[in-house]
Amino acid sequence: MDALILELKVNGTPEEAIRQIRNRNYALRFRRKMGEPAKYTGRILAVGISYDRKTKEHSCRAEAL
């Protein structure tokens, strides 16, 4: 099973959301600490969602970390 990290950007882009996930190292909570067994060994997906308040449209992008 995949683990998902979701980030929503209002009036932004999905790419900005994924960049934030990477820059703030959100995936670290799924990785092991030194000397501990791995908490999660599956695939971690970053999902960036953007929403435009004027047009009420959304877009999405996902990529494996």
PDBQT receptor file of N, H, CA, C and O in Angstrom, charges set to zero:
ATOM      1  N   MET A   1       0.838  -1.176   0.000  1.00  0.00    +0.000 N 
ATOM      2  CA  MET A   1       0.000   0.000   0.000  1.00  0.00    +0.000 C 
ATOM      3  C   MET A   1       0.887   1.246   0.000  1.00  0.00    +0.000 C 
ATOM      4  O   MET A   1       1.920   1.291   0.669  1.00  0.00    +0.000 OA
ATOM      5  N   ASP A   2       0.471   2.239  -0.751  1.00  0.00    +0.000 N 
ATOM      6  H   ASP A   2      -0.368   2.203  -1.294  1.00  0.00    +0.000 HD
ATOM      7  CA  ASP A   2       1.222   3.484  -0.836  1.00  0.00    +0.000 C 
ATOM      8  C   ASP A   2       0.838   4.425   0.295  1.00  0.00    +0.000 C 
ATOM      9  O   ASP A   2      -0.299   4.411   0.768  1.00  0.00    +0.000 OA
ATOM     10  N   ALA A   3       1.785   5.233   0.721  1.00  0.00    +0.000 N 
ATOM     11  H   ALA A   3       2.708   5.244   0.336  1.00  0.00    +0.000 HD
ATOM     12  CA  ALA A   3       1.523   6.303   1.685  1.00  0.00    +0.000 C 
ATOM     13  C   ALA A   3       1.391   7.596   0.892  1.00  0.00    +0.000 C 
ATOM     14  O   ALA A   3       2.163   7.846  -0.034  1.00  0.00    +0.000 OA
ATOM     15  N   LEU A   4       0.417   8.410   1.255  1.00  0.00    +0.000 N 
ATOM     16  H   LEU A   4      -0.210   8.207   2.007  1.00  0.00    +0.000 HD
ATOM     17  CA  LEU A   4       0.185   9.661   0.547  1.00  0.00    +0.000 C 
ATOM     18  C   LEU A   4       0.469  10.847   1.445  1.00  0.00    +0.000 C 
ATOM     19  O   LEU A   4       0.103  10.866   2.621  1.00  0.00    +0.000 OA
ATOM     20  N   ILE A   5       1.124  11.825   0.870  1.00  0.00    +0.000 N 
ATOM     21  H   ILE A   5       1.421  11.809  -0.085  1.00  0.00    +0.000 HD
ATOM     22  CA  ILE A   5       1.298  13.113   1.533  1.00  0.00    +0.000 C 
ATOM     23  C   ILE A   5       0.581  14.122   0.648  1.00  0.00    +0.000 C 
ATOM     24  O   ILE A   5       0.956  14.316  -0.509  1.00  0.00    +0.000 OA
ATOM     25  N   LEU A   6      -0.439  14.759   1.182  1.00  0.00    +0.000 N 
ATOM     26  H   LEU A   6      -0.744  14.602   2.121  1.00  0.00    +0.000 HD
ATOM     27  CA  LEU A   6      -1.245  15.707   0.416  1.00  0.00    +0.000 C 
ATOM     28  C   LEU A   6      -0.947  17.134   0.851  1.00  0.00    +0.000 C 
ATOM     29  O   LEU A   6      -0.786  17.420   2.037  1.00  0.00    +0.000 OA
ATOM     30  N   GLU A   7      -0.879  18.014  -0.127  1.00  0.00    +0.000 N 
ATOM     31  H   GLU A   7      -1.011  17.782  -1.091  1.00  0.00    +0.000 HD
ATOM     32  CA  GLU A   7      -0.710  19.437   0.160  1.00  0.00    +0.000 C 
ATOM     33  C   GLU A   7      -1.632  20.210  -0.771  1.00  0.00    +0.000 C 
ATOM     34  O   GLU A   7      -1.626  19.992  -1.982  1.00  0.00    +0.000 OA
ATOM     35  N   LEU A   8      -2.424  21.113  -0.205  1.00  0.00    +0.000 N 
ATOM     36  H   LEU A   8      -2.430  21.291   0.779  1.00  0.00    +0.000 HD
ATOM     37  CA  LEU A   8      -3.364  21.924  -0.963  1.00  0.00    +0.000 C 
ATOM     38  C   LEU A   8      -2.849  23.351  -1.053  1.00  0.00    +0.000 C 
ATOM     39  O   LEU A   8      -2.421  23.930  -0.055  1.00  0.00    +0.000 OA
ATOM     40  N   LYS A   9      -2.893  23.914  -2.254  1.00  0.00    +0.000 N 
ATOM     41  H   LYS A   9      -3.241  23.444  -3.065  1.00  0.00    +0.000 HD
ATOM     42  CA  LYS A   9      -2.529  25.307  -2.476  1.00  0.00    +0.000 C 
ATOM     43  C   LYS A   9      -3.731  26.028  -3.083  1.00  0.00    +0.000 C 
ATOM     44  O   LYS A   9      -4.194  25.670  -4.166  1.00  0.00    +0.000 OA
ATOM     45  N   VAL A  10      -4.228  27.035  -2.388  1.00  0.00    +0.000 N 
ATOM     46  H   VAL A  10      -3.852  27.326  -1.508  1.00  0.00    +0.000 HD
ATOM     47  CA  VAL A  10      -5.297  27.851  -2.923  1.00  0.00    +0.000 C 
ATOM     48  C   VAL A  10      -4.650  28.951  -3.757  1.00  0.00    +0.000 C 
ATOM     49  O   VAL A  10      -3.755  29.658  -3.294  1.00  0.00    +0.000 OA
ATOM     50  N   ASN A  11      -5.119  29.082  -4.994  1.00  0.00    +0.000 N 
ATOM     51  H   ASN A  11      -5.846  28.508  -5.371  1.00  0.00    +0.000 HD
ATOM     52  CA  ASN A  11      -4.569  30.050  -5.953  1.00  0.00    +0.000 C 
ATOM     53  C   ASN A  11      -3.079  29.829  -6.195  1.00  0.00    +0.000 C 
ATOM     54  O   ASN A  11      -2.343  30.782  -6.446  1.00  0.00    +0.000 OA
ATOM     55  N   GLY A  12      -2.641  28.598  -6.121  1.00  0.00    +0.000 N 
ATOM     56  H   GLY A  12      -3.239  27.823  -5.916  1.00  0.00    +0.000 HD
ATOM     57  CA  GLY A  12      -1.252  28.228  -6.396  1.00  0.00    +0.000 C 
ATOM     58  C   GLY A  12      -1.229  27.154  -7.462  1.00  0.00    +0.000 C 
ATOM     59  O   GLY A  12      -2.179  27.002  -8.230  1.00  0.00    +0.000 OA
ATOM     60  N   THR A  13      -0.134  26.409  -7.505  1.00  0.00    +0.000 N 
ATOM     61  H   THR A  13       0.638  26.532  -6.882  1.00  0.00    +0.000 HD
ATOM     62  CA  THR A  13      -0.004  25.326  -8.486  1.00  0.00    +0.000 C 
ATOM     63  C   THR A  13       0.299  24.013  -7.770  1.00  0.00    +0.000 C 
ATOM     64  O   THR A  13       0.819  24.014  -6.654  1.00  0.00    +0.000 OA
ATOM     65  N   PRO A  14      -0.026  22.898  -8.414  1.00  0.00    +0.000 N 
ATOM     66  CA  PRO A  14       0.342  21.606  -7.829  1.00  0.00    +0.000 C 
ATOM     67  C   PRO A  14       1.849  21.462  -7.663  1.00  0.00    +0.000 C 
ATOM     68  O   PRO A  14       2.310  20.828  -6.714  1.00  0.00    +0.000 OA
ATOM     69  N   GLU A  15       2.615  22.043  -8.572  1.00  0.00    +0.000 N 
ATOM     70  H   GLU A  15       2.240  22.558  -9.343  1.00  0.00    +0.000 HD
ATOM     71  CA  GLU A  15       4.073  21.976  -8.485  1.00  0.00    +0.000 C 
ATOM     72  C   GLU A  15       4.579  22.692  -7.229  1.00  0.00    +0.000 C 
ATOM     73  O   GLU A  15       5.514  22.222  -6.581  1.00  0.00    +0.000 OA
ATOM     74  N   GLU A  16       3.966  23.825  -6.888  1.00  0.00    +0.000 N 
ATOM     75  H   GLU A  16       3.206  24.207  -7.415  1.00  0.00    +0.000 HD
ATOM     76  CA  GLU A  16       4.336  24.538  -5.652  1.00  0.00    +0.000 C 
ATOM     77  C   GLU A  16       4.049  23.673  -4.435  1.00  0.00    +0.000 C 
ATOM     78  O   GLU A  16       4.832  23.650  -3.485  1.00  0.00    +0.000 OA
ATOM     79  N   ALA A  17       2.929  22.965  -4.461  1.00  0.00    +0.000 N 
ATOM     80  H   ALA A  17       2.293  22.984  -5.232  1.00  0.00    +0.000 HD
ATOM     81  CA  ALA A  17       2.567  22.099  -3.341  1.00  0.00    +0.000 C 
ATOM     82  C   ALA A  17       3.576  20.965  -3.178  1.00  0.00    +0.000 C 
ATOM     83  O   ALA A  17       4.001  20.671  -2.060  1.00  0.00    +0.000 OA
ATOM     84  N   ILE A  18       3.958  20.331  -4.274  1.00  0.00    +0.000 N 
ATOM     85  H   ILE A  18       3.613  20.570  -5.182  1.00  0.00    +0.000 HD
ATOM     86  CA  ILE A  18       4.937  19.245  -4.201  1.00  0.00    +0.000 C 
ATOM     87  C   ILE A  18       6.294  19.776  -3.769  1.00  0.00    +0.000 C 
ATOM     88  O   ILE A  18       7.002  19.118  -3.007  1.00  0.00    +0.000 OA
ATOM     89  N   ARG A  19       6.663  20.948  -4.243  1.00  0.00    +0.000 N 
ATOM     90  H   ARG A  19       6.088  21.483  -4.862  1.00  0.00    +0.000 HD
ATOM     91  CA  ARG A  19       7.925  21.564  -3.817  1.00  0.00    +0.000 C 
ATOM     92  C   ARG A  19       7.934  21.783  -2.305  1.00  0.00    +0.000 C 
ATOM     93  O   ARG A  19       8.959  21.577  -1.655  1.00  0.00    +0.000 OA
ATOM     94  N   GLN A  20       6.797  22.201  -1.743  1.00  0.00    +0.000 N 
ATOM     95  H   GLN A  20       5.965  22.368  -2.271  1.00  0.00    +0.000 HD
ATOM     96  CA  GLN A  20       6.711  22.386  -0.294  1.00  0.00    +0.000 C 
ATOM     97  C   GLN A  20       6.878  21.059   0.436  1.00  0.00    +0.000 C 
ATOM     98  O   GLN A  20       7.559  20.994   1.460  1.00  0.00    +0.000 OA
ATOM     99  N   ILE A  21       6.265  20.012  -0.078  1.00  0.00    +0.000 N 
ATOM    100  H   ILE A  21       5.711  20.065  -0.909  1.00  0.00    +0.000 HD
ATOM    101  CA  ILE A  21       6.405  18.682   0.527  1.00  0.00    +0.000 C 
ATOM    102  C   ILE A  21       7.879  18.281   0.557  1.00  0.00    +0.000 C 
ATOM    103  O   ILE A  21       8.365  17.773   1.567  1.00  0.00    +0.000 OA
ATOM    104  N   ARG A  22       8.583  18.508  -0.542  1.00  0.00    +0.000 N 
ATOM    105  H   ARG A  22       8.187  18.921  -1.363  1.00  0.00    +0.000 HD
ATOM    106  CA  ARG A  22      10.004  18.160  -0.609  1.00  0.00    +0.000 C 
ATOM    107  C   ARG A  22      10.854  19.059   0.303  1.00  0.00    +0.000 C 
ATOM    108  O   ARG A  22      11.689  18.568   1.063  1.00  0.00    +0.000 OA
ATOM    109  N   ASN A  23      10.633  20.376   0.218  1.00  0.00    +0.000 N 
ATOM    110  H   ASN A  23       9.955  20.774  -0.400  1.00  0.00    +0.000 HD
ATOM    111  CA  ASN A  23      11.454  21.323   0.986  1.00  0.00    +0.000 C 
ATOM    112  C   ASN A  23      11.294  21.162   2.491  1.00  0.00    +0.000 C 
ATOM    113  O   ASN A  23      12.252  21.361   3.239  1.00  0.00    +0.000 OA
ATOM    114  N   ARG A  24      10.111  20.809   2.938  1.00  0.00    +0.000 N 
ATOM    115  H   ARG A  24       9.333  20.648   2.330  1.00  0.00    +0.000 HD
ATOM    116  CA  ARG A  24       9.862  20.656   4.376  1.00  0.00    +0.000 C 
ATOM    117  C   ARG A  24      10.032  19.220   4.851  1.00  0.00    +0.000 C 
ATOM    118  O   ARG A  24       9.758  18.904   6.009  1.00  0.00    +0.000 OA
ATOM    119  N   ASN A  25      10.488  18.347   3.944  1.00  0.00    +0.000 N 
ATOM    120  H   ASN A  25      10.711  18.604   3.003  1.00  0.00    +0.000 HD
ATOM    121  CA  ASN A  25      10.806  16.951   4.293  1.00  0.00    +0.000 C 
ATOM    122  C   ASN A  25       9.659  16.227   4.986  1.00  0.00    +0.000 C 
ATOM    123  O   ASN A  25       9.869  15.536   5.983  1.00  0.00    +0.000 OA
ATOM    124  N   TYR A  26       8.459  16.383   4.466  1.00  0.00    +0.000 N 
ATOM    125  H   TYR A  26       8.288  16.945   3.656  1.00  0.00    +0.000 HD
ATOM    126  CA  TYR A  26       7.301  15.711   5.066  1.00  0.00    +0.000 C 
ATOM    127  C   TYR A  26       7.447  14.188   5.065  1.00  0.00    +0.000 C 
ATOM    128  O   TYR A  26       6.885  13.517   5.930  1.00  0.00    +0.000 OA
ATOM    129  N   ALA A  27       8.191  13.637   4.110  1.00  0.00    +0.000 N 
ATOM    130  H   ALA A  27       8.648  14.183   3.407  1.00  0.00    +0.000 HD
ATOM    131  CA  ALA A  27       8.328  12.186   3.999  1.00  0.00    +0.000 C 
ATOM    132  C   ALA A  27       9.157  11.588   5.133  1.00  0.00    +0.000 C 
ATOM    133  O   ALA A  27       9.112  10.377   5.345  1.00  0.00    +0.000 OA
ATOM    134  N   LEU A  28       9.910  12.401   5.862  1.00  0.00    +0.000 N 
ATOM    135  H   LEU A  28       9.947  13.386   5.689  1.00  0.00    +0.000 HD
ATOM    136  CA  LEU A  28      10.752  11.872   6.932  1.00  0.00    +0.000 C 
ATOM    137  C   LEU A  28       9.953  11.133   7.998  1.00  0.00    +0.000 C 
ATOM    138  O   LEU A  28      10.473  10.213   8.628  1.00  0.00    +0.000 OA
ATOM    139  N   ARG A  29       8.715  11.515   8.206  1.00  0.00    +0.000 N 
ATOM    140  H   ARG A  29       8.292  12.262   7.694  1.00  0.00    +0.000 HD
ATOM    141  CA  ARG A  29       7.930  10.819   9.235  1.00  0.00    +0.000 C 
ATOM    142  C   ARG A  29       7.622   9.369   8.872  1.00  0.00    +0.000 C 
ATOM    143  O   ARG A  29       7.229   8.585   9.736  1.00  0.00    +0.000 OA
ATOM    144  N   PHE A  30       7.797   9.005   7.597  1.00  0.00    +0.000 N 
ATOM    145  H   PHE A  30       8.117   9.642   6.895  1.00  0.00    +0.000 HD
ATOM    146  CA  PHE A  30       7.587   7.622   7.172  1.00  0.00    +0.000 C 
ATOM    147  C   PHE A  30       8.878   6.820   7.164  1.00  0.00    +0.000 C 
ATOM    148  O   PHE A  30       8.847   5.594   7.063  1.00  0.00    +0.000 OA
ATOM    149  N   ARG A  31       9.990   7.488   7.268  1.00  0.00    +0.000 N 
ATOM    150  H   ARG A  31      10.016   8.484   7.350  1.00  0.00    +0.000 HD
ATOM    151  CA  ARG A  31      11.281   6.808   7.217  1.00  0.00    +0.000 C 
ATOM    152  C   ARG A  31      11.755   6.463   8.630  1.00  0.00    +0.000 C 
ATOM    153  O   ARG A  31      11.271   7.016   9.618  1.00  0.00    +0.000 OA
ATOM    154  N   ARG A  32      12.694   5.555   8.698  1.00  0.00    +0.000 N 
ATOM    155  H   ARG A  32      13.088   5.106   7.895  1.00  0.00    +0.000 HD
ATOM    156  CA  ARG A  32      13.161   5.089  10.006  1.00  0.00    +0.000 C 
ATOM    157  C   ARG A  32      14.183   6.039  10.612  1.00  0.00    +0.000 C 
ATOM    158  O   ARG A  32      14.842   6.808   9.911  1.00  0.00    +0.000 OA
ATOM    159  N   LYS A  33      14.294   5.964  11.916  1.00  0.00    +0.000 N 
ATOM    160  H   LYS A  33      13.759   5.340  12.485  1.00  0.00    +0.000 HD
ATOM    161  CA  LYS A  33      15.344   6.689  12.626  1.00  0.00    +0.000 C 
ATOM    162  C   LYS A  33      16.515   5.739  12.804  1.00  0.00    +0.000 C 
ATOM    163  O   LYS A  33      16.347   4.522  12.726  1.00  0.00    +0.000 OA
ATOM    164  N   MET A  34      17.682   6.276  13.037  1.00  0.00    +0.000 N 
ATOM    165  H   MET A  34      17.819   7.265  13.100  1.00  0.00    +0.000 HD
ATOM    166  CA  MET A  34      18.865   5.429  13.210  1.00  0.00    +0.000 C 
ATOM    167  C   MET A  34      18.644   4.411  14.323  1.00  0.00    +0.000 C 
ATOM    168  O   MET A  34      18.192   4.758  15.414  1.00  0.00    +0.000 OA
ATOM    169  N   GLY A  35      18.963   3.169  14.039  1.00  0.00    +0.000 N 
ATOM    170  H   GLY A  35      19.330   2.887  13.153  1.00  0.00    +0.000 HD
ATOM    171  CA  GLY A  35      18.870   2.113  15.028  1.00  0.00    +0.000 C 
ATOM    172  C   GLY A  35      17.480   1.531  15.200  1.00  0.00    +0.000 C 
ATOM    173  O   GLY A  35      17.291   0.630  16.017  1.00  0.00    +0.000 OA
ATOM    174  N   GLU A  36      16.498   2.024  14.449  1.00  0.00    +0.000 N 
ATOM    175  H   GLU A  36      16.652   2.756  13.785  1.00  0.00    +0.000 HD
ATOM    176  CA  GLU A  36      15.128   1.511  14.541  1.00  0.00    +0.000 C 
ATOM    177  C   GLU A  36      14.770   0.781  13.254  1.00  0.00    +0.000 C 
ATOM    178  O   GLU A  36      15.300   1.095  12.188  1.00  0.00    +0.000 OA
ATOM    179  N   PRO A  37      13.871  -0.191  13.353  1.00  0.00    +0.000 N 
ATOM    180  CA  PRO A  37      13.407  -0.827  12.123  1.00  0.00    +0.000 C 
ATOM    181  C   PRO A  37      12.577   0.168  11.315  1.00  0.00    +0.000 C 
ATOM    182  O   PRO A  37      12.019   1.115  11.870  1.00  0.00    +0.000 OA
ATOM    183  N   ALA A  38      12.499  -0.051  10.013  1.00  0.00    +0.000 N 
ATOM    184  H   ALA A  38      12.952  -0.820   9.563  1.00  0.00    +0.000 HD
ATOM    185  CA  ALA A  38      11.732   0.844   9.145  1.00  0.00    +0.000 C 
ATOM    186  C   ALA A  38      10.260   0.827   9.543  1.00  0.00    +0.000 C 
ATOM    187  O   ALA A  38       9.679  -0.237   9.754  1.00  0.00    +0.000 OA
ATOM    188  N   LYS A  39       9.665   2.009   9.645  1.00  0.00    +0.000 N 
ATOM    189  H   LYS A  39      10.137   2.874   9.474  1.00  0.00    +0.000 HD
ATOM    190  CA  LYS A  39       8.237   2.110   9.955  1.00  0.00    +0.000 C 
ATOM    191  C   LYS A  39       7.395   1.806   8.736  1.00  0.00    +0.000 C 
ATOM    192  O   LYS A  39       6.314   1.227   8.839  1.00  0.00    +0.000 OA
ATOM    193  N   TYR A  40       7.896   2.200   7.589  1.00  0.00    +0.000 N 
ATOM    194  H   TYR A  40       8.774   2.670   7.505  1.00  0.00    +0.000 HD
ATOM    195  CA  TYR A  40       7.150   2.044   6.352  1.00  0.00    +0.000 C 
ATOM    196  C   TYR A  40       8.126   1.696   5.245  1.00  0.00    +0.000 C 
ATOM    197  O   TYR A  40       9.156   2.354   5.099  1.00  0.00    +0.000 OA
ATOM    198  N   THR A  41       7.822   0.679   4.471  1.00  0.00    +0.000 N 
ATOM    199  H   THR A  41       6.985   0.144   4.590  1.00  0.00    +0.000 HD
ATOM    200  CA  THR A  41       8.746   0.253   3.433  1.00  0.00    +0.000 C 
ATOM    201  C   THR A  41       8.160   0.375   2.038  1.00  0.00    +0.000 C 
ATOM    202  O   THR A  41       8.813  -0.002   1.065  1.00  0.00    +0.000 OA
ATOM    203  N   GLY A  42       6.946   0.889   1.918  1.00  0.00    +0.000 N 
ATOM    204  H   GLY A  42       6.415   1.195   2.708  1.00  0.00    +0.000 HD
ATOM    205  CA  GLY A  42       6.306   1.028   0.612  1.00  0.00    +0.000 C 
ATOM    206  C   GLY A  42       6.670   2.326  -0.080  1.00  0.00    +0.000 C 
ATOM    207  O   GLY A  42       7.587   3.036   0.331  1.00  0.00    +0.000 OA
ATOM    208  N   ARG A  43       5.948   2.612  -1.114  1.00  0.00    +0.000 N 
ATOM    209  H   ARG A  43       5.202   2.035  -1.448  1.00  0.00    +0.000 HD
ATOM    210  CA  ARG A  43       6.160   3.814  -1.911  1.00  0.00    +0.000 C 
ATOM    211  C   ARG A  43       5.480   5.008  -1.245  1.00  0.00    +0.000 C 
ATOM    212  O   ARG A  43       4.371   4.881  -0.726  1.00  0.00    +0.000 OA
ATOM    213  N   ILE A  44       6.138   6.160  -1.257  1.00  0.00    +0.000 N 
ATOM    214  H   ILE A  44       7.039   6.262  -1.679  1.00  0.00    +0.000 HD
ATOM    215  CA  ILE A  44       5.582   7.389  -0.696  1.00  0.00    +0.000 C 
ATOM    216  C   ILE A  44       5.268   8.318  -1.861  1.00  0.00    +0.000 C 
ATOM    217  O   ILE A  44       6.144   8.648  -2.660  1.00  0.00    +0.000 OA
ATOM    218  N   LEU A  45       4.016   8.733  -1.948  1.00  0.00    +0.000 N 
ATOM    219  H   LEU A  45       3.304   8.465  -1.299  1.00  0.00    +0.000 HD
ATOM    220  CA  LEU A  45       3.574   9.597  -3.037  1.00  0.00    +0.000 C 
ATOM    221  C   LEU A  45       3.283  10.997  -2.515  1.00  0.00    +0.000 C 
ATOM    222  O   LEU A  45       2.596  11.165  -1.507  1.00  0.00    +0.000 OA
ATOM    223  N   ALA A  46       3.809  11.994  -3.207  1.00  0.00    +0.000 N 
ATOM    224  H   ALA A  46       4.366  11.858  -4.026  1.00  0.00    +0.000 HD
ATOM    225  CA  ALA A  46       3.495  13.389  -2.908  1.00  0.00    +0.000 C 
ATOM    226  C   ALA A  46       2.387  13.803  -3.869  1.00  0.00    +0.000 C 
ATOM    227  O   ALA A  46       2.510  13.634  -5.082  1.00  0.00    +0.000 OA
ATOM    228  N   VAL A  47       1.306  14.345  -3.317  1.00  0.00    +0.000 N 
ATOM    229  H   VAL A  47       1.206  14.482  -2.331  1.00  0.00    +0.000 HD
ATOM    230  CA  VAL A  47       0.178  14.777  -4.132  1.00  0.00    +0.000 C 
ATOM    231  C   VAL A  47      -0.040  16.263  -3.895  1.00  0.00    +0.000 C 
ATOM    232  O   VAL A  47      -0.331  16.691  -2.777  1.00  0.00    +0.000 OA
ATOM    233  N   GLY A  48       0.102  17.041  -4.956  1.00  0.00    +0.000 N 
ATOM    234  H   GLY A  48       0.338  16.693  -5.864  1.00  0.00    +0.000 HD
ATOM    235  CA  GLY A  48      -0.126  18.477  -4.888  1.00  0.00    +0.000 C 
ATOM    236  C   GLY A  48      -1.451  18.805  -5.537  1.00  0.00    +0.000 C 
ATOM    237  O   GLY A  48      -1.708  18.407  -6.673  1.00  0.00    +0.000 OA
ATOM    238  N   ILE A  49      -2.291  19.528  -4.823  1.00  0.00    +0.000 N 
ATOM    239  H   ILE A  49      -2.083  19.852  -3.900  1.00  0.00    +0.000 HD
ATOM    240  CA  ILE A  49      -3.607  19.914  -5.324  1.00  0.00    +0.000 C 
ATOM    241  C   ILE A  49      -3.699  21.429  -5.271  1.00  0.00    +0.000 C 
ATOM    242  O   ILE A  49      -3.351  22.050  -4.266  1.00  0.00    +0.000 OA
ATOM    243  N   SER A  50      -4.169  22.017  -6.361  1.00  0.00    +0.000 N 
ATOM    244  H   SER A  50      -4.452  21.513  -7.177  1.00  0.00    +0.000 HD
ATOM    245  CA  SER A  50      -4.370  23.462  -6.361  1.00  0.00    +0.000 C 
ATOM    246  C   SER A  50      -5.846  23.756  -6.616  1.00  0.00    +0.000 C 
ATOM    247  O   SER A  50      -6.546  22.996  -7.285  1.00  0.00    +0.000 OA
ATOM    248  N   TYR A  51      -6.291  24.870  -6.068  1.00  0.00    +0.000 N 
ATOM    249  H   TYR A  51      -5.722  25.487  -5.524  1.00  0.00    +0.000 HD
ATOM    250  CA  TYR A  51      -7.688  25.285  -6.221  1.00  0.00    +0.000 C 
ATOM    251  C   TYR A  51      -7.721  26.776  -6.512  1.00  0.00    +0.000 C 
ATOM    252  O   TYR A  51      -7.129  27.578  -5.789  1.00  0.00    +0.000 OA
ATOM    253  N   ASP A  52      -8.417  27.134  -7.575  1.00  0.00    +0.000 N 
ATOM    254  H   ASP A  52      -8.897  26.483  -8.163  1.00  0.00    +0.000 HD
ATOM    255  CA  ASP A  52      -8.554  28.536  -7.971  1.00  0.00    +0.000 C 
ATOM    256  C   ASP A  52      -9.910  29.040  -7.483  1.00  0.00    +0.000 C 
ATOM    257  O   ASP A  52     -10.952  28.554  -7.923  1.00  0.00    +0.000 OA
ATOM    258  N   ARG A  53      -9.895  30.004  -6.583  1.00  0.00    +0.000 N 
ATOM    259  H   ARG A  53      -9.049  30.399  -6.226  1.00  0.00    +0.000 HD
ATOM    260  CA  ARG A  53     -11.142  30.505  -6.000  1.00  0.00    +0.000 C 
ATOM    261  C   ARG A  53     -12.033  31.203  -7.016  1.00  0.00    +0.000 C 
ATOM    262  O   ARG A  53     -13.258  31.139  -6.907  1.00  0.00    +0.000 OA
ATOM    263  N   LYS A  54     -11.444  31.868  -8.001  1.00  0.00    +0.000 N 
ATOM    264  H   LYS A  54     -10.449  31.920  -8.090  1.00  0.00    +0.000 HD
ATOM    265  CA  LYS A  54     -12.248  32.589  -8.993  1.00  0.00    +0.000 C 
ATOM    266  C   LYS A  54     -12.966  31.636  -9.940  1.00  0.00    +0.000 C 
ATOM    267  O   LYS A  54     -14.173  31.750 -10.151  1.00  0.00    +0.000 OA
ATOM    268  N   THR A  55     -12.223  30.703 -10.503  1.00  0.00    +0.000 N 
ATOM    269  H   THR A  55     -11.242  30.610 -10.332  1.00  0.00    +0.000 HD
ATOM    270  CA  THR A  55     -12.807  29.793 -11.495  1.00  0.00    +0.000 C 
ATOM    271  C   THR A  55     -13.412  28.546 -10.861  1.00  0.00    +0.000 C 
ATOM    272  O   THR A  55     -14.151  27.807 -11.511  1.00  0.00    +0.000 OA
ATOM    273  N   LYS A  56     -13.097  28.317  -9.595  1.00  0.00    +0.000 N 
ATOM    274  H   LYS A  56     -12.497  28.917  -9.066  1.00  0.00    +0.000 HD
ATOM    275  CA  LYS A  56     -13.537  27.120  -8.853  1.00  0.00    +0.000 C 
ATOM    276  C   LYS A  56     -13.050  25.821  -9.501  1.00  0.00    +0.000 C 
ATOM    277  O   LYS A  56     -13.688  24.775  -9.392  1.00  0.00    +0.000 OA
ATOM    278  N   GLU A  57     -11.901  25.918 -10.180  1.00  0.00    +0.000 N 
ATOM    279  H   GLU A  57     -11.382  26.768 -10.269  1.00  0.00    +0.000 HD
ATOM    280  CA  GLU A  57     -11.295  24.750 -10.786  1.00  0.00    +0.000 C 
ATOM    281  C   GLU A  57     -10.130  24.256  -9.938  1.00  0.00    +0.000 C 
ATOM    282  O   GLU A  57      -9.505  25.023  -9.205  1.00  0.00    +0.000 OA
ATOM    283  N   HIS A  58      -9.853  22.975 -10.051  1.00  0.00    +0.000 N 
ATOM    284  H   HIS A  58     -10.361  22.352 -10.646  1.00  0.00    +0.000 HD
ATOM    285  CA  HIS A  58      -8.713  22.419  -9.324  1.00  0.00    +0.000 C 
ATOM    286  C   HIS A  58      -7.856  21.620 -10.290  1.00  0.00    +0.000 C 
ATOM    287  O   HIS A  58      -8.313  21.188 -11.347  1.00  0.00    +0.000 OA
ATOM    288  N   SER A  59      -6.616  21.437  -9.904  1.00  0.00    +0.000 N 
ATOM    289  H   SER A  59      -6.245  21.789  -9.045  1.00  0.00    +0.000 HD
ATOM    290  CA  SER A  59      -5.714  20.571 -10.661  1.00  0.00    +0.000 C 
ATOM    291  C   SER A  59      -4.881  19.791  -9.663  1.00  0.00    +0.000 C 
ATOM    292  O   SER A  59      -4.749  20.174  -8.501  1.00  0.00    +0.000 OA
ATOM    293  N   CYS A  60      -4.331  18.702 -10.137  1.00  0.00    +0.000 N 
ATOM    294  H   CYS A  60      -4.439  18.391 -11.081  1.00  0.00    +0.000 HD
ATOM    295  CA  CYS A  60      -3.635  17.788  -9.236  1.00  0.00    +0.000 C 
ATOM    296  C   CYS A  60      -2.428  17.196  -9.954  1.00  0.00    +0.000 C 
ATOM    297  O   CYS A  60      -2.428  17.008 -11.170  1.00  0.00    +0.000 OA
ATOM    298  N   ARG A  61      -1.410  16.912  -9.166  1.00  0.00    +0.000 N 
ATOM    299  H   ARG A  61      -1.409  17.065  -8.178  1.00  0.00    +0.000 HD
ATOM    300  CA  ARG A  61      -0.222  16.236  -9.677  1.00  0.00    +0.000 C 
ATOM    301  C   ARG A  61       0.298  15.323  -8.571  1.00  0.00    +0.000 C 
ATOM    302  O   ARG A  61       0.285  15.683  -7.394  1.00  0.00    +0.000 OA
ATOM    303  N   ALA A  62       0.754  14.145  -8.966  1.00  0.00    +0.000 N 
ATOM    304  H   ALA A  62       0.765  13.853  -9.922  1.00  0.00    +0.000 HD
ATOM    305  CA  ALA A  62       1.311  13.202  -7.990  1.00  0.00    +0.000 C 
ATOM    306  C   ALA A  62       2.654  12.718  -8.506  1.00  0.00    +0.000 C 
ATOM    307  O   ALA A  62       2.854  12.553  -9.709  1.00  0.00    +0.000 OA
ATOM    308  N   GLU A  63       3.573  12.495  -7.572  1.00  0.00    +0.000 N 
ATOM    309  H   GLU A  63       3.411  12.629  -6.594  1.00  0.00    +0.000 HD
ATOM    310  CA  GLU A  63       4.862  11.911  -7.949  1.00  0.00    +0.000 C 
ATOM    311  C   GLU A  63       5.423  11.135  -6.757  1.00  0.00    +0.000 C 
ATOM    312  O   GLU A  63       5.171  11.458  -5.596  1.00  0.00    +0.000 OA
ATOM    313  N   ALA A  64       6.186  10.111  -7.090  1.00  0.00    +0.000 N 
ATOM    314  H   ALA A  64       6.392   9.849  -8.033  1.00  0.00    +0.000 HD
ATOM    315  CA  ALA A  64       6.811   9.288  -6.056  1.00  0.00    +0.000 C 
ATOM    316  C   ALA A  64       8.025  10.013  -5.506  1.00  0.00    +0.000 C 
ATOM    317  O   ALA A  64       8.789  10.628  -6.250  1.00  0.00    +0.000 OA
ATOM    318  N   LEU A  65       8.193   9.934  -4.192  1.00  0.00    +0.000 N 
ATOM    319  H   LEU A  65       7.572   9.434  -3.587  1.00  0.00    +0.000 HD
ATOM    320  CA  LEU A  65       9.353  10.559  -3.538  1.00  0.00    +0.000 C 
ATOM    321  C   LEU A  65      10.457   9.534  -3.385  1.00  0.00    +0.000 C 
ATOM    322  O   LEU A  65      11.524   9.851  -2.858  1.00  0.00    +0.000 OA
TER     323      LEU A  65
